[in-house]
Amino acid sequence: MSLGWPLALLALLVVPLLLLARWWFNRRRKRTAITVSSIGLIRAAIPGRSAWRRRIPVALFLVGLALIAASVARPEATVSVPRDNTSIILAMDASGSMCSTDVDPNRLTAAIEAARAFIEQSDDGTRIGLVAFAGIAGLLVPPTTEKDQLVEALESLKTSRGTAIGQAILTSIDTIAEYNPNVTETGVDLAAPTSKGDYEPDTIVILTDGSNTTGVAPLTAAEQAAARRLRVFTIGFGTTEPAAMVCTADQVSGDNWRGGGGGFGRWGDDSGLRRRVMQIDEETLTAVADTTGGKYFRAEDAGQLTEVLTDLPSEIGLHEAKQETTVWFVLFGTLLTFAGVGLSMWWNRGRPVRALG
């Protein structure tokens, strides 16, 4: 809870002033009381009233006034609200390890199908951009609502050597900077934000099955995103079980193909590559997400990956924002004030005279 105009809280002084005025009038009334021969006769003629019936209306009235007075300070609350201008940059890992068949038929095919479902089920107004990365990162499709264009680009993905996760994050930042004037392109040093929760509507999603092997470190890139208030959601995909490295001919770039003819080809025996297949750098992926205000997800098969991607809009589509709650303070304050006055009138009906003494 914060206040848009803190000095206006001085209006709360009306409550102690009213209590002081009530005390002064009661004291003066006692001084001017009329002396009667028998106070018992007056008490007998007036219905009794318990102490709580005298105090509850006053308490309700004063609390109501306090809420109304506090509303002048324009109180604000931080709440989760849906975004109406969300754009998502999906950065897909196209490294050679995506040919692993621990996920049927291979990781790349499963990832493409999950990404296709994510795109097709996204809201029509949500812009999605596509970045692919292996040894380098490149923008395939700038943020768009044209789903056919995105699906076509997905199906053209080819694997290559290397995994440049950090560079994928920087490329995604520069992509967002092209159309969001509030986001500065990379290469410009910015101070870290002093507070969390107020993020840009644009979000980066990194889908990878390994660890960074080239280029800028992922955490360094994450700090660049955090300085621009861009959230990065990370997804670690694949199992830790060793499996054959098999991709179709159209899924492998020319420099990696070690086969021939149609159908399936195989990567050569590369012990370093096989070790990386079994080593998703979950620690780094989690740190990247935490640094930027995002979240890390783990998916070991096609079904889990599809579920993670299709559920992402519910995570991405909400952001924390400050909303003024003045109207609620005024509403509840008015209700309590009228409740206090109403109860006082109801419980005091038929009591034209107040007993003194």
VONU-863820 format. One record per residue (C-alpha): residue number from 0; chain; z, y, x. Coordinates in Angstrom, 3 decimals. Each point is the difference from the previous one (the first is absolute). Layout:
// residues N
   i ch        Z        Y        X
 NUM  A        Z        Y        X
...
This chain:
// residues 357
   i ch        Z        Y        X
   0  A    0.000    0.000    0.000
   1  A   -0.948    3.429    1.336
   2  A   -0.097    3.548   -1.364
   3  A   -2.925    2.379   -0.138
   4  A    2.291    3.043   -0.292
   5  A    3.463   -0.878    1.352
   6  A    1.433    3.526   -0.389
   7  A   -0.382   -0.346   -3.747
   8  A    2.983   -2.378    0.066
   9  A    2.109    3.156   -0.180
  10  A   -0.709   -0.231   -3.727
  11  A    2.523   -2.847   -0.078
  12  A    2.715    2.634    0.337
  13  A   -0.377    0.530   -3.736
  14  A    2.062   -3.170   -0.590
  15  A    3.194    1.071    1.843
  16  A   -0.422    3.512   -1.406
  17  A   -0.031   -1.397   -3.536
  18  A    3.103   -2.069    0.740
  19  A    1.707    3.104    1.369
  20  A   -0.999    1.980   -3.081
  21  A    1.297   -2.756   -2.279
  22  A    3.343   -0.002    1.844
  23  A    0.255    3.793   -0.263
  24  A   -0.759    0.081   -3.751
  25  A    2.509   -2.777   -0.685
  26  A    2.631    1.890    1.973
  27  A   -0.736    3.219   -1.911
  28  A    0.072   -1.813   -3.346
  29  A    3.489   -1.265    0.715
  30  A    1.155    3.557    0.659
  31  A   -1.330    1.205   -3.351
  32  A    1.204   -2.962   -2.055
  33  A    1.563    0.762   -3.363
  34  A    3.598   -1.094   -0.519
  35  A    0.579   -2.094   -3.117
  36  A    3.204   -1.276   -1.529
  37  A   -0.883   -3.690    0.200
  38  A   -2.600   -1.352    2.398
  39  A    0.623   -3.447   -1.395
  40  A   -1.536    0.970   -3.343
  41  A   -3.215    1.122    1.735
  42  A   -0.202   -3.170    2.073
  43  A    0.460   -2.105   -3.110
  44  A   -2.853    1.827   -1.730
  45  A   -2.472   -0.480    2.862
  46  A   -1.468   -3.474    0.714
  47  A    0.980   -1.382    3.358
  48  A   -2.494   -0.154    2.846
  49  A    0.304   -2.143    3.134
  50  A   -0.323    1.443    3.502
  51  A   -3.296   -1.779    0.744
  52  A   -1.602    1.576   -3.069
  53  A    0.845    3.381    1.400
  54  A   -1.258   -0.750    3.500
  55  A   -3.175   -2.046   -0.527
  56  A   -2.028    2.817   -1.660
  57  A    1.051    2.411    2.731
  58  A   -0.918   -2.508    2.739
  59  A   -3.418   -0.713   -1.549
  60  A   -0.705    3.696   -0.397
  61  A    0.927    0.810    3.602
  62  A   -1.943   -2.929    1.487
  63  A   -3.018    1.038   -2.057
  64  A    0.264    3.568    1.282
  65  A    0.332   -1.304    3.567
  66  A   -3.225   -2.034   -0.343
  67  A   -1.868    2.966   -1.447
  68  A    1.299    2.224    2.786
  69  A   -1.016   -2.585    2.637
  70  A   -3.513   -0.142   -1.457
  71  A   -0.546    3.572    1.169
  72  A    0.062   -1.357    3.585
  73  A   -3.098   -2.109   -0.835
  74  A    1.294   -3.460    1.020
  75  A   -2.558   -2.436    1.409
  76  A    0.065   -3.783    0.297
  77  A   -2.046   -2.237    2.309
  78  A   -1.733   -2.639   -2.119
  79  A   -2.843   -2.507    0.353
  80  A   -3.076    1.189   -1.840
  81  A   -3.568   -1.363   -0.257
  82  A   -2.749    1.650    1.998
  83  A   -3.117    1.225   -1.732
  84  A   -2.111    0.481    3.150
  85  A    0.645   -3.138    2.047
  86  A   -2.431   -1.128    2.684
  87  A    0.407   -3.153    2.090
  88  A   -1.504   -0.759    3.393
  89  A   -0.198   -3.775    0.427
  90  A   -0.269   -0.935    3.688
  91  A   -1.167   -3.611    0.392
  92  A    0.504   -2.082    3.125
  93  A   -3.318   -1.452    1.165
  94  A    1.235   -1.517    3.262
  95  A   -1.121   -3.435    1.110
  96  A    3.228   -1.634   -1.142
  97  A   -1.060    0.700   -3.594
  98  A   -2.237   -3.072    0.426
  99  A    3.089   -2.227   -0.033
 100  A   -0.189   -2.684   -2.664
 101  A    3.740   -0.229   -0.613
 102  A   -0.909    1.869   -3.190
 103  A   -2.848   -1.676   -1.883
 104  A   -2.901    0.443    0.721
 105  A    1.036    2.524    2.675
 106  A    2.155    3.098    0.174
 107  A   -2.883    2.456   -0.160
 108  A   -1.497   -1.493   -3.164
 109  A    3.409   -0.154   -1.687
 110  A    0.749    3.596    0.991
 111  A   -3.339    1.214   -1.332
 112  A    0.568   -1.755   -3.351
 113  A    3.501    1.470   -0.303
 114  A   -1.290    3.471    0.884
 115  A   -2.774   -0.398   -2.575
 116  A    2.579   -0.788   -2.709
 117  A    2.058    3.005    1.102
 118  A   -3.012    2.309   -0.259
 119  A   -1.208   -1.349   -3.342
 120  A    3.467    0.241   -1.590
 121  A    0.753    3.499    1.283
 122  A   -0.013    2.923   -2.416
 123  A   -3.384    1.630   -0.441
 124  A    1.373    3.316    1.233
 125  A    1.453   -1.423    3.227
 126  A   -2.100    0.718    3.056
 127  A   -0.147   -2.794    2.580
 128  A   -1.336    0.236    3.548
 129  A   -0.765   -2.908    2.319
 130  A    0.675   -0.146    3.748
 131  A   -0.744   -3.073    2.141
 132  A    1.549   -0.624    3.399
 133  A   -0.198   -2.500    2.829
 134  A   -0.271    1.325    3.572
 135  A   -0.795    3.401   -1.538
 136  A    0.426    1.457   -3.475
 137  A   -2.667    1.556   -2.182
 138  A   -0.366    1.455   -3.482
 139  A   -2.249   -2.155   -2.179
 140  A    0.382    1.835   -3.321
 141  A    1.651    3.417   -0.508
 142  A    2.401    0.228   -2.978
 143  A   -1.986   -0.576   -3.166
 144  A    0.304   -1.291   -3.548
 145  A   -3.255   -1.974    0.363
 146  A    1.333   -3.551    0.000
 147  A   -3.396   -1.657    0.599
 148  A   -0.424    1.946    3.229
 149  A    3.409   -1.151    1.227
 150  A   -0.613   -3.652   -0.870
 151  A   -3.388    0.073    1.740
 152  A    1.622    1.381    3.160
 153  A    2.706   -2.669   -0.149
 154  A   -2.568   -2.775   -0.101
 155  A   -1.698    1.371    3.100
 156  A    3.112   -0.291    2.214
 157  A   -0.554   -1.761    3.311
 158  A    2.647   -1.132    2.431
 159  A    0.205    1.206    3.582
 160  A    2.399   -0.150    2.932
 161  A    3.203    2.037    0.212
 162  A    2.515    1.384   -2.500
 163  A    0.407    3.793   -0.022
 164  A    2.664    0.537   -2.642
 165  A    1.079    3.377    1.358
 166  A   -3.578    1.265    0.103
 167  A   -0.494   -1.167   -3.593
 168  A    2.922    2.186   -1.073
 169  A   -1.416    3.031    1.860
 170  A   -3.466   -0.554   -1.490
 171  A    1.565   -0.184   -3.460
 172  A    1.874    3.268    0.619
 173  A   -3.204    1.766    1.067
 174  A   -1.763   -1.364   -3.079
 175  A    2.664    1.517   -2.250
 176  A   -0.103    3.290    1.939
 177  A   -3.681    0.351   -0.895
 178  A    0.771    0.691   -3.664
 179  A    3.728    0.814   -0.154
 180  A    0.622    3.512    1.402
 181  A    3.726   -0.742    0.260
 182  A   -0.635   -2.719    2.601
 183  A   -0.795    0.993    3.585
 184  A   -2.345   -2.222    1.991
 185  A    1.363   -2.001    2.902
 186  A    0.155    1.541    3.439
 187  A    2.170    2.850   -1.246
 188  A    3.702   -0.371    0.763
 189  A    2.167    0.634   -3.053
 190  A    3.759    0.108   -0.305
 191  A    1.587   -2.881   -1.860
 192  A    0.855    0.855   -3.632
 193  A    3.585    1.099   -0.517
 194  A    0.386   -1.970   -3.232
 195  A   -1.439   -3.122   -1.567
 196  A   -1.237   -0.613   -3.502
 197  A   -2.660    2.695   -0.409
 198  A   -3.146   -1.903    0.993
 199  A   -3.684    0.769   -0.293
 200  A   -1.777   -1.840   -2.823
 201  A   -2.200   -1.811    2.529
 202  A    1.183   -3.355    1.344
 203  A   -1.071   -2.327    2.806
 204  A    0.101   -3.804   -0.342
 205  A   -0.340   -2.095    3.175
 206  A   -0.927   -3.675   -0.457
 207  A    0.204   -1.992    3.233
 208  A    0.651   -3.536    1.179
 209  A    1.124    0.736    3.542
 210  A    1.389    2.556    2.412
 211  A   -1.470    3.057    1.666
 212  A   -2.020   -0.927    3.107
 213  A   -1.842    3.204    0.849
 214  A    0.065    3.742   -0.464
 215  A    2.892    2.200   -1.094
 216  A    3.308   -1.657   -0.861
 217  A    0.574   -0.457   -3.760
 218  A    3.367    1.806    0.084
 219  A   -1.574    3.002    1.730
 220  A   -2.623    0.147   -2.728
 221  A    2.696   -0.468   -2.650
 222  A    1.808    3.075    1.319
 223  A   -3.232    1.956   -0.460
 224  A   -0.173   -1.191   -3.612
 225  A    3.661    0.783   -0.640
 226  A   -0.439    3.545    1.348
 227  A   -2.725    0.477   -2.623
 228  A    2.115   -1.552   -2.750
 229  A   -2.373   -2.934   -0.399
 230  A    1.482   -3.372   -0.901
 231  A   -1.289   -3.163    1.678
 232  A    0.430   -3.336   -1.773
 233  A   -0.514   -3.027    2.263
 234  A   -0.922   -3.581   -0.875
 235  A    0.344   -2.947    2.381
 236  A   -2.427   -2.752   -1.024
 237  A   -0.211   -3.642    1.061
 238  A    2.248   -2.896    0.943
 239  A    1.449   -1.051    3.341
 240  A   -1.773   -3.368   -0.129
 241  A   -2.797   -0.544    2.564
 242  A   -3.402   -0.518   -1.577
 243  A   -3.662   -0.113    0.936
 244  A   -1.800    3.333    0.425
 245  A   -2.967   -0.213   -2.343
 246  A   -2.122    2.778   -1.490
 247  A   -3.432    0.025   -1.556
 248  A   -2.891    1.425    2.015
 249  A   -0.026    3.239   -1.982
 250  A    3.743    0.511    0.564
 251  A   -0.206    0.144    3.794
 252  A   -1.554    2.768    2.079
 253  A   -2.569   -0.983    2.627
 254  A    2.304    0.385    2.994
 255  A    2.458   -2.529   -1.416
 256  A   -2.317   -2.643   -1.389
 257  A    0.102   -3.223    2.008
 258  A   -2.014   -2.277   -2.082
 259  A   -3.399    0.171   -1.527
 260  A   -1.948   -0.690   -3.092
 261  A    1.349    0.413   -3.494
 262  A    3.231   -1.075   -1.577
 263  A    3.280    0.178    1.851
 264  A    0.384    0.856    3.637
 265  A    3.105   -0.244    2.199
 266  A    1.720    2.252    2.429
 267  A    0.291   -1.395    3.484
 268  A    3.284   -1.215    1.398
 269  A    1.968    3.151    0.699
 270  A    3.672   -0.834    0.503
 271  A    1.013    3.671   -0.078
 272  A   -1.724    0.502   -3.340
 273  A    1.596   -3.113   -1.448
 274  A    3.456    1.200    1.033
 275  A   -0.592    3.305   -1.773
 276  A   -1.020   -1.867   -3.158
 277  A    3.562   -1.281   -0.203
 278  A    1.649    3.334    0.779
 279  A    0.002    2.571   -2.748
 280  A    1.944    2.927    1.407
 281  A    2.293    0.366   -3.003
 282  A    2.479    2.122    1.928
 283  A   -2.615    2.654    0.761
 284  A   -1.565   -0.145   -3.457
 285  A    3.428    0.466   -1.575
 286  A    0.782    2.913    2.342
 287  A   -3.318    1.677   -0.840
 288  A    0.754   -0.228   -3.720
 289  A    3.597    1.186    0.407
 290  A   -1.027    2.948    2.185
 291  A   -2.411    1.312   -2.618
 292  A    1.944   -0.817   -3.179
 293  A   -2.204   -2.963   -0.870
 294  A    0.811   -3.695   -0.312
 295  A   -0.867   -3.235    1.815
 296  A   -1.277   -3.079   -1.856
 297  A   -0.554   -3.582    1.178
 298  A   -2.723   -2.210   -1.451
 299  A   -0.612   -3.535    1.244
 300  A   -2.801   -1.043   -2.318
 301  A   -2.753    1.428   -2.175
 302  A    2.153   -0.001   -3.136
 303  A    2.822    1.946    1.629
 304  A   -2.429    2.509    1.503
 305  A   -1.694    0.558   -3.352
 306  A    3.386    0.541   -1.626
 307  A    1.096    2.468    2.684
 308  A   -3.201    2.041   -0.205
 309  A   -0.178    0.080   -3.796
 310  A    3.665    1.037   -0.200
 311  A   -0.452    2.809    2.525
 312  A   -1.002    2.672   -2.542
 313  A    3.459   -0.233   -1.575
 314  A    1.501    0.704    3.445
 315  A   -2.533    2.620    1.052
 316  A   -0.388    1.684   -3.376
 317  A    3.573    1.308   -0.020
 318  A    1.414    2.699    2.191
 319  A    3.205    1.957    0.140
 320  A   -0.208    3.545   -1.277
 321  A    2.401    2.703   -1.054
 322  A    0.064    0.726   -3.714
 323  A    1.925    2.828   -1.599
 324  A    2.660   -1.258   -2.412
 325  A    0.965    3.377   -1.481
 326  A   -1.095   -0.985   -3.487
 327  A    2.389   -3.001   -0.009
 328  A    2.938    2.145    1.067
 329  A   -0.789    2.494   -2.768
 330  A   -0.497   -2.766   -2.568
 331  A    3.252   -1.866    0.711
 332  A    1.904    3.242    0.487
 333  A   -1.145    1.288   -3.394
 334  A    0.831   -3.293   -1.708
 335  A    3.518   -0.038    1.468
 336  A    0.577    3.646   -0.895
 337  A   -1.023   -0.525   -3.612
 338  A    2.009   -3.233   -0.121
 339  A    3.102    1.880    1.145
 340  A   -0.481    2.767   -2.558
 341  A   -0.812   -2.487   -2.759
 342  A    3.063   -2.161    0.647
 343  A    2.223    3.056    0.149
 344  A   -1.266    1.205   -3.389
 345  A    0.257   -3.487   -1.523
 346  A    3.501   -0.726    1.181
 347  A    1.261    3.516   -0.868
 348  A   -1.349    0.111   -3.536
 349  A    2.768    0.866   -2.482
 350  A    2.136    1.590    2.769
 351  A   -0.135    3.756   -0.708
 352  A    3.356    0.634    1.692
 353  A    1.186   -1.063    3.440
 354  A    3.627   -0.838    0.414
 355  A    1.806    1.727    2.827
 356  A    3.210   -0.754    1.673
